[in-house]
Amino acid sequence: MSKAAPKIGFVSLGCPKAASDSERILTQLRAEGYSISGSYDEADLVVVNTCGFIDSAVEESLDAIGEALAENGKVIVTGCLGAKGDVVRTTHPSVLAVTGPHALEEVMEAVHTHSPKPHDPYTDLVPPQGIRLTPQHYAYLKISEGCNHRCSFCIIPSLRGDLVSRPIGEVMQEAENLVNSGVRELLVISQDTSAYGVDVKYRTGFWGGRPVKTRMTELASALSDLDVWVRLHYVYPYPHVDEVIPLMADGKVLPYLDVPFQHASPRILKAMKRPASGENNLARISAWREICPDITLRSTFIVGFPGETESDFEQLLEFMQEAQLDRVGCFTYSAVDGASANALPDQVPEEVKQERLARFMELQAKISADKLQQKIGQTMQVLVDAVDEENAVGRSAADAPEIDGVVYLEGGAGLVPGDLVEVEIVDADEHDLWAGPAD
């Protein structure tokens, strides 16, 4: 009788880029014949993929490692926290191994050491699309690692390194495998999607026997051939981003851009070492809407950055009023260990940060509510995410999973996740929409 395959437990924390790393590790484990355990007590060892960006994420990751050690005892740590010096070893000296992010080979080496792989791996146990953590109908498609920017509030380059673009043929093959497995929406992610291919001088690769440049515009165009929703995330507002807007106007990719503007005051943007000014961004937004009136713009901002005056903050509010962005996230500045901004003078008191955050979100809530009210009476396509006995919940082209709003569908009992349906919007609040069947 053959020995049962070793069971590996897995805990995945952090952003979609970390989840993509987790999927690669899980896929390799299954390819080599390991089983994946859903509980600590049945696992031969546990892999914890950590986040290390801000203090709360570090704390969550250290707690997760501690729980895995208490419940199982044999723990391998990977991810961004592993790249932050000896934080993990100092707090949890009994872990078996510690690696940084996107470290598939190192993680597998540690697994092999502490739980030798089965002698007869059956790679056909793994579907072509690999093992995924997202629902069956959407998937994250990571196109690169690392980042060439040196924003003063961020430590991503020290955790994940400089930009390394994945070969476009490899990216397209993964996308094709995902679509063949039933995925209806591809969410393109990286630290800087606009910079895809810069490191390889936009060299030409091949997909399906045809040449394709390693560049965001050509990638978006190629993905549009797969006939699924394509959503672009983390797009810096460089001039060449303008090239993808006509693809959105033509219905080739979703009319949605996730652009991390971060602020609008030229003085603060300079202190942040950000690549664009508020005035240029307003002009660019206006030009994008001229080409594609239906475009949805999502962004994130930081208030209370060191040196931010009331005047700087007022400039940000004026920008928000002018830009009329559809979806917005905002955070108070948090001193991330290792970020150069920590040494800047004129740190903003915590109560001032919180007061500015409240004012910012109050303004954006009104903008968002007004924009969603304008959608009442419209007919739109919705991708179904979940269904109960009577109703369904989905998302429009304007909504990315987990970070934006949803569309509540009345009378959607016969639907299944992954269905694309035409609906009529009947109501709205500042975040979400309600809809019934289209006539």
C-alpha positions, 0 to 999 in steps of 0.5 A, a space after each residue: 500500500 502506497 504511503 499517503 501524500 504529505 499534507 500542507 496547510 496554507 495561510 495567505 495574507 496580503 494583497 492580490 499580488 501576494 495571493 498570486 504568489 500563493 496560487 503559484 506555490 499551491 499549484 507547484 505543491 499539487 503538481 508534485 503530489 502534495 495534498 492541501 490541508 484545510 486544517 492545522 491538525 491534519 497538516 504535516 506542516 504549514 506555509 504562511 504567506 505574509 504581508 509586511 507593508 504597514 504596521 497592522 499588516 505586520 502584526 496580523 502576519 506575526 499573529 498568523 505565524 504564532 497561531 500556526 506554530 501553536 496549532 501545528 508546530 511546523 511552519 514555513 514563512 514566505 512573503 513580504 514580511 520575510 524580506 524585512 530583516 529578522 522580524 520573523 525570526 526574532 518574534 518566532 525563532 522556531 519557524 522552519 524557514 523564512 523567505 521573501 516574496 515571489 520565492 517559489 523555489 526557496 519555499 519548495 526547497 524548504 517544504 522538500 527538506 521538512 516534508 519530503 515530496 512523494 515518489 510518484 508525482 502526477 502532474 495531471 492532478 493539476 488543471 492547466 489554470 493551476 490552483 486558485 484562491 479566487 472564485 471560479 469566475 474571476 482571476 488575478 493575472 500578475 504581469 510583473 514583479 517589483 517596482 522602479 519608483 522610489 516613492 518616499 512613503 513606500 518600501 515595496 522596492 525593498 521588499 519585492 525588488 525592481 521591476 521584472 516583467 513576465 514574458 508576454 507569451 507566458 502571461 497570455 498562456 496563463 490568461 488563456 488557461 484561465 479563460 478555458 477553465 471558466 474565468 469570465 473576468 481577468 484582473 491585471 495586477 502588478 506594482 506598476 502596470 503602466 511600466 510593463 515591459 520597460 525593463 526588457 525595452 518592450 521586446 517582442 514576444 509570441 502568443 499563438 504564433 503571432 508577435 506581441 510587444 511586451 507593453 501594456 497597450 499590446 497586452 490589453 489588446 491581446 487579452 481582449 481577444 479572449 472575449 472576457 472582462 479585462 480590468 486594469 489595476 495599479 496604472 500610473 498616469 503616464 502619457 502612454 496610458 492614453 493609448 488604452 482608452 480607445 480600447 475601452 471606448 471600443 469595448 475591448 477592455 472594461 472602461 475602468 482604470 485604477 490609478 493611484 494618484 495619492 495627492 494633488 498638491 504639487 509640493 506634497 507630490 514632490 515630497 512623495 516622489 510621485 511621477 505626476 502633478 495634480 494639474 496634469 492629472 486633471 487634464 488627463 482625466 478630462 481627455 480620457 472622458 472625452 474619448 471614453 465617456 463611460 470610463 470609471 476611475 478609481 484611485 487612492 489617496 493619503 492625507 496627513 503626509 509629513 508637511 501637509 498644510 491646510 492649504 495642501 489639503 484644500 488643494 486635494 479637496 479642490 482636485 476631488 471636486 474637479 476630478 469627480 472620481 467614481 471610486 476612491 480609497 483614502 488612508 491617513 499617512 502611516 510611518 512604514 518601517 524603512 520608508 524615507 518619509 519617516 525622516 521628513 520634518 513637520 509630521 502631522 498630528 494624529 487628530 489632524 490626520 483623522 479630521 482631514 480623513 473625515 472631511 475627505 470621505 464626506 466629500 467623496 461620499 457625496 460625489 459617489 452618491 451623486 454619480 450612482 444616482 445618475 445610473 438609476 434607469 440605466 440598463 447595464 451588464 452585470 457579472 454575477 458573484 453570488 446567488 441565494 434562494 431569491 436574489 443575486 449579487 453581482 458587479 458592473 464594469 465599474 466595480 472591481 471585486 472586494 474594493 468597489 461596490 456591488 449590484 443587488 439583483 432582485 429575482 436572480 434565483 435562477 442565476 449562477 456565479 459567472 453569469 453575465 446578465 442585462 439588468 435595469 438599475 432601480 435604486 442606489 446609495 453612495 456605494 451600491 446599486 439595486 437592479 431588476 431584470 431588464 425589459 
